[in-house]
Amino acid sequence: MGRPEQLAYWINLYNALTVRVVLDDYPVDSIRDIDISPGLFADGPWGRKLVRIEGEDLSLNDIEHRILRPIWRDPRIHYAVNCAAIGCPNLPATAFTGETVDARLEQAARDYVNHPRGSRVAGGKLLVSSIYVWFQEDFGGDDRGVIAHLKRYAEPDLAAQLMGLGAIDGHDYDWRLNDIGAGRYR
């Protein structure tokens, strides 16, 4: 497979495994309640080996942090992999393909950056998703890098609000399950 097809494969695998993990333990209030990772202080399902590819057992952490992030070095990956939480970028209704992966990553970036889950300016203060703090190195390495990334995808109103801002003033993340049955889907 070419690189676009490989990228689509790994994103789709990550998302399918996440959905499977949630369905296997449903109902839960949060994916973090699915404590199947090895280790005494493990939280959530990310560390458990869930699939075997080419003879190697892989976890969600392996797919995201050993394959997707280091090989592609594309911050838009954070908009494609879904952790089943309200704070996450949207889980797409259809699978990524090699032909569409780049355009869909661009759209996912625009959608998330411009949604209040991703970023918002209130009273001159920038509040962002914790994704931008947890993975700041992927978004430019510091607050200014994150803000430059946000500006790249911001619609005009948000872009104007971001002008002159040089720091992130706060961050949050909603770990509740993004569950349509509970009426919490956003």
Protein Blocks (a to p, Z undefined) as FASTA:
>chain_A
ZZklmmmmmmmmmmmmmmmmmmmmpccfbfklmccbgcjkbgcjklpcfbdeehiacdfk
lmmmmmmmmmnopaklmmmpcghiakbccddfbdcdfklmmmmmmmmmmmmmmpmklpcc
eehiacddfklmmmmmmnnopaklmmmmmmmmpcfklmmmmgopabdfbdcddfbdcdfk
nopaZZ
